[in-house]
């Protein structure tokens, strides 16, 4: 892991070709190897949340694809168009806590 205060790297953040990751910690830029997540074993609770997120995503995309449903959801959730997807995901999780 390399730490740099270089002016060129100061605002850099993200990944490069899934080989190198640039992270910001305070005033330092940290460059590290891309993480290998292939051997991760998820718990049952993590898998349940992933499944719920999958369902929420497709429900939100379906609502946003229909102009009438999107407008109604926008009014109901009191959000702007650019924040509708996030609000729909949040609303899905709020209404499906017991699942």
C-alpha positions in Angstrom: 0.0 0.0 0.0 1.5 3.3 -1.1 0.7 6.6 0.5 1.1 9.8 -1.4 0.5 13.5 -1.0 1.2 14.2 -4.7 -0.8 17.0 -6.3 -1.7 14.8 -9.3 -3.1 12.1 -7.1 -4.8 14.3 -4.5 -8.3 14.2 -6.1 -8.0 10.7 -7.5 -10.4 8.1 -6.1 -11.7 4.8 -7.5 -10.3 1.8 -9.4 -8.1 1.4 -12.4 -8.9 -1.7 -14.5 -9.7 -3.8 -11.5 -6.0 -3.9 -10.6 -5.4 -0.8 -8.5 -7.6 1.1 -6.0 -7.1 4.7 -5.0 -8.6 5.8 -1.7 -8.7 9.1 0.2 -7.8 9.1 3.9 -7.8 12.7 5.1 -5.2 14.6 3.1 -3.5 11.4 1.8 -4.1 9.3 -1.2 -3.7 5.6 -0.7 -3.0 3.2 -3.6 -3.6 -0.5 -3.0 -4.2 -3.7 -4.8 -7.8 -4.4 -6.0 -9.4 -6.7 -3.4 -10.1 -10.4 -4.2 -13.6 -11.1 -2.9 -14.0 -14.5 -4.6 -13.6 -16.5 -1.4 -16.0 -14.5 0.7 -18.7 -16.5 2.4 -21.8 -14.5 3.2 -23.9 -15.1 6.3 -27.6 -16.0 6.0 -28.6 -12.5 7.0 -26.3 -10.9 4.4 -27.8 -13.1 1.7 -31.3 -12.1 2.8 -30.5 -8.4 2.6 -28.9 -9.0 -0.8 -32.1 -10.7 -2.0 -34.2 -7.9 -0.6 -32.0 -5.3 -2.4 -32.3 -7.3 -5.6 -36.1 -7.2 -5.3 -36.1 -3.5 -4.4 -33.9 -2.7 -7.4 -36.2 -4.3 -9.9 -39.3 -2.9 -8.3 -37.8 0.7 -8.4 -36.7 0.2 -12.0 -40.1 -1.0 -13.0 -41.8 2.1 -11.4 -39.3 4.4 -13.0 -39.9 2.9 -16.4 -43.6 3.8 -16.2 -44.1 7.6 -16.4 -47.4 7.6 -14.6 -46.1 5.4 -11.7 -42.9 7.4 -11.5 -44.8 10.7 -11.2 -47.2 9.3 -8.6 -44.3 7.9 -6.6 -42.5 11.2 -6.9 -45.4 13.1 -5.4 -46.0 10.4 -2.7 -42.4 10.4 -1.6 -42.0 14.1 -2.0 -38.6 13.9 -3.9 -37.2 15.3 -7.1 -36.8 13.1 -10.2 -33.1 12.6 -9.7 -33.6 11.2 -6.1 -36.6 9.0 -7.0 -34.6 5.7 -7.3 -33.0 6.0 -3.9 -36.3 7.0 -2.3 -38.0 4.0 -3.8 -35.3 1.7 -2.5 -35.6 3.3 1.0 -39.4 3.0 0.9 -39.2 -0.7 -0.1 -36.9 -1.5 2.8 -39.1 0.5 5.2 -42.2 -1.4 4.1 -40.6 -4.9 4.1 -38.8 -5.0 7.4 -40.3 -8.3 8.5 -39.4 -10.2 5.3 
